[in-house]
Amino acid sequence: MDYIAVNKIAWGKRTKIHVESESYDLPAFLASKSSLNPFN
């Protein structure tokens, strides 16, 4: 079994769900804006 190929297919399926989610600000991410908050 080609575990790397299986893993790539699995991640490809998950990526589509995340890209289409309204939970992520994809335009901001593509504009290189960080969603990370400072840690104090």
C-alpha positions as CSV (number, residue, x, y, z in Angstrom):
1,M,0.0,0.0,0.0
2,D,1.3,3.5,-0.9
3,Y,0.6,5.3,2.4
4,I,1.9,8.6,1.0
5,A,-0.6,8.6,-1.9
6,V,-3.4,7.6,0.5
7,N,-2.5,10.4,2.8
8,K,-2.4,13.0,0.0
9,I,-5.8,11.9,-1.2
10,A,-7.2,12.2,2.3
11,W,-5.8,15.7,2.7
12,G,-7.1,16.7,-0.7
13,K,-10.6,15.8,0.4
14,R,-10.3,17.7,3.7
15,T,-8.8,20.8,1.9
16,K,-12.0,21.2,-0.2
17,I,-14.1,21.3,3.0
18,H,-11.9,23.9,4.7
19,V,-11.6,26.1,1.6
20,E,-15.4,26.3,1.2
21,S,-15.9,26.9,4.9
22,E,-17.1,30.4,6.0
23,S,-15.1,29.8,9.3
24,Y,-11.9,30.8,7.5
25,D,-11.1,34.2,6.1
26,L,-9.6,32.9,2.9
27,P,-9.1,36.3,1.1
28,A,-7.1,37.6,4.1
29,F,-5.0,34.4,4.2
30,L,-4.3,34.7,0.5
31,A,-3.3,38.4,1.2
32,S,-0.7,37.1,3.7
33,K,-2.5,38.3,6.7
34,S,-1.9,36.3,9.9
35,S,-4.7,34.9,12.0
36,L,-2.3,34.2,14.8
37,N,-2.7,36.3,18.0
38,P,0.2,37.3,20.2
39,F,1.0,35.0,23.1
40,N,1.5,36.8,26.4
